[in-house]
Amino acid sequence: MLAKKFRLQVGKWIKDKTKKAVTRESSFFILKTNPNNLIFSRFGVVVGSRVVKSAVKRNQLKRIIFDFIRLKKLYEIPGKDFLIIVSPPINKLTKTEIEKELRKILQ
């Protein structure tokens, strides 16, 4: 799992209306990025109950995404906040396909 200091507090980030996030979309993810004043990046993942009904599967998806970020050391990118919102078509993908799609959207 990704260390706590590299995780974004999603609730606070979404409530802050002053954020002017840059948005990128794919068929499986919506990526919102915003600069921060830190020497590292923070990542947040949102998997809604509309995407996957089971809490166990939602947490598995989050773990897959956070592990990908941790293993690729994406948190070393200086000064950005990333919010990854998962879309419903993700149910059809395997772990390797999810990682491939993440690689595409995070470039």
N, C-alpha and C positions, 0 to 999 in steps of 0.2 A: 504494500500500500504506500501511497505517496505521503511523505512527511507532512505534518499538519501545517507547517509554515508555508508550504507550497500549495496548499489548498485554499481556494477562494470561498469566503463566506457568502454563499449564493443569495441568501435572503437579504442581507444588507446591500449587496451589490445591485440587486434588482430594484430595491426600494429607492435607491439614490437616483433621483430623476435628473441630476446634473450630468450624469455620464452620457457622453456622446460616443457610443460604441460603434465601431466599424463592423458590419455584418457580412459574412460570407455564408452561402448556402450550398448544400449538395442534396441529393435525394434522401440521404440518411442522417445528416447532421446540419445544425445551424451553429455557426461559430461567431461569437461576438468577442471582439478584442477592444481593449482600452488601455492606454498607457498608465503606468503607476510610477512612483518615485523610488522604487526598490531596485536592488542589484540583481534580483531574481524575478522569475515570473510565477504567477499563481494561476491555478486551474480549478474550475468548477464544472461539475457535470450535473445535468438535470435530465432525469428519465421519469416522465410522467406516468400516471396510472393508465392513461389512454394508450400509451405505447405498449406496456406490458402490465397485465393485471396483477400478476404475482409479485409480491415484494421481494421474494427470494431471487427471481429472475432479474428484477430491476437492479438489485444489489450486485448480482453477477456481472451485469453489463457495466456498471460503474467500476467494478474491480478490474475488468478487462481494460477499460479506458485508462484508469489511473496507473495500472501496471505498464501499459504501453508508454505512457508519459514518463514514468520513472525509469524504465529500462532504456529509453532513447535519450534520457537526461534533457528533456525539453524545458525543464524548469530553470536551466542555466541560461536561457535566453534572457537578457537583461530588460527589466522594466515593462512588463506587459501583464495584463490580466486577461485570461481566456475563459469564456463561458461556453461550454459545449452542450447544446440542447439536442437530445436524441429524438429522431422522428420515427413513426410507426413502422416503416418498411424494414427497419433493422432486424425484425424478428426472423427474416428469411436468411440472414447471413450467419456464417460460421465465424469463429474467433479470428482466423487468419484473414478473412474477408473484411471484418470490422477493422482490423489493424491496417489493412491496405487502404481502406476508405479514410481512416484517420490520417494516415500519412499524406494522402492527397489534399485534404482540407487544411492541414496544419502547415503546408509549405507556403 
